[in-house]
Amino acid sequence: MIYQRFTWLTVLRVLLLVANVLLLTWIFGDDRLFFNQIIVFLVLVLQVVELIRFVNHTNRELSRFFLAIKYNDFSVTFKRTPLGSSFSELQNSMAEIIDAYKQVKIEKEAQYHFLQLLVSQLAVGVVSLQRDEVSLINSTAERLMGIQGLKNWKLIRQLHPALVQEIESLGDAGRKVIEVRSDAGNKIVSVDVTTLVILNQPHKLITLQDINSEIEQKEIEAWHKLIRILTHEIMNSVTPIASLTETMQTMLKDKEGRQKSLHDIDEETVGDILFSLATIHKRSDGLLDFVENYRKLTRVPKPAPEQVNLHVFFSTIEKLMQQTLVRDNIALTILVEPSDLNATFDPTLIEQVLINLITNSRHALENRPDKRIELKAHAKDNTLRIEVTDNGKGIPEKELQEIFVPFFSTKKEGSGIGLSLSKQIASLHGGTLKVSSIPNQGATFYLQLPAKRN
């Protein structure tokens, strides 16, 4: 509608201009109409000026409109008296667009302030980086990082170089636990880095969480479990020793509680005393073995990493276990992907872990048909993953949370330190040891190491 009105009004003005030119041409040169010629000429000039102003008015209004949009100038108005009724609809439309854009801007600002308020209430620290500029940070992050009001990452790097170096070592994505040192005390902080691309611009999102309380709680729970098991094992040995000691004292005293003479002690009493002493000796040896196993847990040597070819490494383990596996009629399958995979770790310690895991699988395969154990290794993103899988009786769900606790064992002859020792060795390598199992179908242990490979 606006375009049609503008076109018709422009055509009308052009036609009047042409008519005026023709009229001027017709009367030009007639001395009798000299003043008429001057009047017609002046009218022609006014028509040209008015036509130019009429055409340029739309351009000026559009220019003001676009500049207002560009510079977020919402004070501009288009509700002035138009030059013609054709501009009324155009100006009203531009005014409505400005109002709508202003409303969108207000809503955007409201959402941004709501986001800031929401982020500020989080117990998790949040930092958003665009290059070296901090576009968003909450009070929790400022407290955990020990910064107040800093919006430039370079300044934060200068203030806390060690902390920033730890965060930047994660690159565009990653997660790690770091220790933040400050005058108020040291904190254990879990850091998670994620990079998002918004409008072709990378935005790095850093989240920080103080996990001191969680770690302390886990440590307390671990101590409670350990103390419970230690108490159980010690009581199992001390209780019969105390009972037998009391029994022997009874056998060596008369009814009045006086010590018996040698001629009052018969052969049967001597035999009972010898049996009790042998039992005490056996329980004492068991207690000593228990203490020695505990010492093993606390004296794991520091790993001495070296480059290892996984296929050769697995072949060595196969030779060590071959006689036992053949005797128990167990088939061991080795799979390394790729076949020439190399990794860096302590082969002696990891060998001990794998022997423990294979031994556990061997016990789980007792009285099972078609006994199979699979030893598998593969690598991804500088992480080595070794899996030990069997098709044995599996692990009950209630025991999955306990099997890595020191001295917890489901076998009568088991010491209960194999898996806890294996988990400790994995942790010393900076890795993890986990398990998944389906009862009556088998179990898989996952040893994951952050091992650099070639």
Secondary structure as GFF3:
##gff-version 3
##sequence-region A 1 454
A	DSSP	alpha_helix	2	27	.	.	.	ID=ss1
A	DSSP	three_ten_helix	31	33	.	.	.	ID=ss2
A	DSSP	alpha_helix	34	70	.	.	.	ID=ss3
A	DSSP	alpha_helix	85	120	.	.	.	ID=ss4
A	DSSP	beta_strand	125	130	.	.	.	ID=ss5
A	DSSP	beta_strand	133	137	.	.	.	ID=ss6
A	DSSP	alpha_helix	139	145	.	.	.	ID=ss7
A	DSSP	alpha_helix	153	159	.	.	.	ID=ss8
A	DSSP	alpha_helix	161	168	.	.	.	ID=ss9
A	DSSP	beta_strand	174	180	.	.	.	ID=ss10
A	DSSP	beta_strand	187	198	.	.	.	ID=ss11
A	DSSP	beta_strand	201	210	.	.	.	ID=ss12
A	DSSP	alpha_helix	212	251	.	.	.	ID=ss13
A	DSSP	three_ten_helix	262	264	.	.	.	ID=ss14
A	DSSP	alpha_helix	267	298	.	.	.	ID=ss15
A	DSSP	beta_strand	306	309	.	.	.	ID=ss16
A	DSSP	alpha_helix	310	327	.	.	.	ID=ss17
A	DSSP	beta_strand	331	337	.	.	.	ID=ss18
A	DSSP	beta_strand	342	345	.	.	.	ID=ss19
A	DSSP	alpha_helix	347	364	.	.	.	ID=ss20
A	DSSP	beta_strand	372	380	.	.	.	ID=ss21
A	DSSP	beta_strand	383	390	.	.	.	ID=ss22
A	DSSP	alpha_helix	397	400	.	.	.	ID=ss23
A	DSSP	alpha_helix	418	428	.	.	.	ID=ss24
A	DSSP	beta_strand	432	438	.	.	.	ID=ss25
A	DSSP	beta_strand	442	449	.	.	.	ID=ss26
###
